[in-house]
């Protein structure tokens, strides 16, 4: 059931993204009176689940039909000889449809060199309603429309999220007990209780983003406060691959405060009370959860003497440790009792600029992450994933907050990816159009065909890498 929910969520999110992206192309094409042959959600090899076209002032619908040979613009076919109900008689009207392969969609614009590689149509005499006959600036907006609409969608989704749920996070400055390190961060030079001041001179606002910022910006120096001294930690670039694949480098350090002693606990009658804070184990001072948990692991199936602070009075309580290195108590998990959590609420008007600011930051961060992927030394390319990876990040239950948050994030990713100056992507077309606008010279159709082919080969290789990584992860 969990897998089914994840699949539905992925299809739901990607359908919205594809529709909005392709609608951006569609809208500008129509605005500049450019013919759009087809507008499809999902791909439709051989057959389409549903298709619709309006002609003779009436909408016509078909279900589960085979695709007819595309004769739009084909001068070798006499349209007048076709049957009255043959949709090919009305090429000036857009065919809308839903395919059966739920992995994307497309907007087929007449006279454009795209993934269809329709060379036959391009050899015909250019028509005034074709993409290739439009001024360069109009073609630029037609190509940029998809990316633009993805960014607009992300702004609207984030604005709606902020207005509905607001946002809350722990400011790094308010993490008063500092960080709790794992083996990797300890090896790099960080220590429990360090308070991170800056990464390469830049302050970190959100505590939860420390490791992400460390990786995406390939930070070389961290400044921390340790025991009231300022310490500089040099970060060797060789650690970058490990930083990318080792989560939990910087946990939030917080005190070991008892929340509840469950019935049946081995320490149920030991004298512990909710609210007690452990300050030492066997006379060794320690109070952070992470430090105490590590010490308890050294005393499995043993007895310890815990120094507990209760109402500003310290008392010593003998405790038992089970075979797993636990004292079988529940910790106080209400972080608001230890930290000042920043909470923001938004009105309709304030949510829109806040959503725009969130998108701008996300675009900047995602560009940095793409830089990591194309940097072999980071080994980030090993984490490139396909639809399987996307499915993993969606929740196993339907959670609207997470679904919409992930949809906004994917919309930004789709927009940025499509801006890459790679032929076969919108960014490749935009690059050639910018060259044409600046130089006044239009690339030949032959050049564009070759560039499109090279781009498609590159994207195919990227897809093979993504699916290969996903398949490999299933067996590791």
Rosetta blueprint (number, residue, H / E / L):
1 X L
2 X H
3 X H
4 X H
5 X H
6 X H
7 X H
8 X H
9 X H
10 X H
11 X H
12 X H
13 X H
14 X H
15 X H
16 X H
17 X H
18 X H
19 X H
20 X H
21 X H
22 X H
23 X H
24 X H
25 X H
26 X H
27 X H
28 X H
29 X H
30 X H
31 X H
32 X L
33 X L
34 X L
35 X L
36 X E
37 X E
38 X E
39 X E
40 X E
41 X E
42 X E
43 X E
44 X L
45 X L
46 X L
47 X E
48 X E
49 X E
50 X E
51 X E
52 X E
53 X E
54 X E
55 X E
56 X L
57 X L
58 X E
59 X E
60 X E
61 X E
62 X E
63 X E
64 X E
65 X E
66 X E
67 X L
68 X L
69 X L
70 X L
71 X L
72 X L
73 X L
74 X L
75 X L
76 X L
77 X L
78 X L
79 X H
80 X H
81 X H
82 X L
83 X L
84 X L
85 X L
86 X L
87 X H
88 X H
89 X H
90 X H
91 X L
92 X L
93 X L
94 X L
95 X E
96 X E
97 X E
98 X E
99 X L
100 X L
101 X E
102 X E
103 X E
104 X E
105 X E
106 X E
107 X E
108 X E
109 X E
110 X L
111 X L
112 X L
113 X L
114 X L
115 X L
116 X L
117 X L
118 X L
119 X H
120 X H
121 X H
122 X H
123 X L
124 X L
125 X L
126 X L
127 X L
128 X L
129 X L
130 X L
131 X H
132 X H
133 X H
134 X L
135 X L
136 X H
137 X H
138 X H
139 X H
140 X H
141 X H
142 X H
143 X H
144 X H
145 X H
146 X H
147 X H
148 X H
149 X H
150 X H
151 X H
152 X H
153 X H
154 X H
155 X H
156 X H
157 X H
158 X H
159 X H
160 X H
161 X H
162 X H
163 X H
164 X H
165 X H
166 X L
167 X E
168 X E
169 X E
170 X L
171 X E
172 X H
173 X H
174 X H
175 X L
176 X L
177 X L
178 X L
179 X E
180 X E
181 X E
182 X L
183 X H
184 X H
185 X H
186 X H
187 X H
188 X H
189 X L
190 X L
191 X L
192 X L
193 X L
194 X L
195 X E
196 X E
197 X E
198 X E
199 X E
200 X L
201 X L
202 X E
203 X L
204 X L
205 X L
206 X E
207 X H
208 X H
209 X H
210 X H
211 X H
212 X H
213 X H
214 X H
215 X H
216 X H
217 X L
218 X L
219 X L
220 X L
221 X E
222 X E
223 X E
224 X E
225 X E
226 X E
227 X L
228 X L
229 X E
230 X E
231 X E
232 X E
233 X E
234 X E
235 X L
236 X L
237 X H
238 X H
239 X H
240 X H
241 X H
242 X H
243 X H
244 X H
245 X H
246 X L
247 X L
248 X L
249 X L
250 X E
251 X E
252 X E
253 X L
254 X L
255 X E
256 X L
257 X E
258 X E
259 X E
260 X E
261 X L
262 X L
263 X L
264 X L
265 X L
266 X L
267 X L
268 X L
269 X L
270 X L
271 X L
272 X L
273 X L
274 X L
275 X L
276 X L
277 X E
278 X E
279 X E
280 X E
281 X E
282 X L
283 X L
284 X E
285 X E
286 X L
287 X L
288 X E
289 X H
290 X H
291 X H
292 X H
293 X H
294 X H
295 X H
296 X H
297 X H
298 X H
299 X H
300 X L
301 X L
302 X L
303 X E
304 X E
305 X E
306 X E
307 X E
308 X E
309 X E
310 X E
311 X L
312 X L
313 X E
314 X E
315 X E
316 X E
317 X E
318 X E
319 X E
320 X E
321 X L
322 X L
323 X L
324 X L
325 X L
326 X L
327 X L
328 X L
329 X L
330 X E
331 X E
332 X L
333 X L
334 X L
335 X H
336 X H
337 X H
338 X L
339 X L
340 X L
341 X L
342 X E
343 X E
344 X E
345 X L
346 X L
347 X L
348 X H
349 X H
350 X H
351 X H
352 X H
353 X H
354 X H
355 X H
356 X H
357 X H
358 X H
359 X H
360 X H
361 X H
362 X H
363 X H
364 X H
365 X H
366 X H
367 X H
368 X H
369 X H
370 X H
371 X H
372 X H
373 X H
374 X L
375 X L
376 X H
377 X H
378 X H
379 X L
380 X H
381 X H
382 X H
383 X H
384 X L
385 X L
386 X L
387 X H
388 X H
389 X H
390 X H
391 X H
392 X H
393 X H
394 X L
395 X L
396 X L
397 X L
398 X L
399 X L
400 X H
401 X H
402 X H
403 X H
404 X H
405 X H
406 X H
407 X H
408 X H
409 X H
410 X H
411 X H
412 X H
413 X H
414 X H
415 X H
416 X H
417 X H
418 X H
419 X H
420 X L
421 X L
422 X L
423 X L
424 X L
425 X L
426 X H
427 X H
428 X H
429 X H
430 X H
431 X H
432 X H
433 X H
434 X H
435 X H
436 X H
437 X H
438 X H
439 X H
440 X L
441 X L
442 X L
443 X L
444 X L
445 X H
446 X H
447 X H
448 X H
449 X H
450 X H
451 X H
452 X H
453 X H
454 X H
455 X H
456 X H
457 X H
458 X H
459 X H
460 X H
461 X H
462 X H
463 X H
464 X H
465 X H
466 X H
467 X H
468 X H
469 X H
470 X H
471 X H
472 X H
473 X H
474 X H
475 X L
476 X L
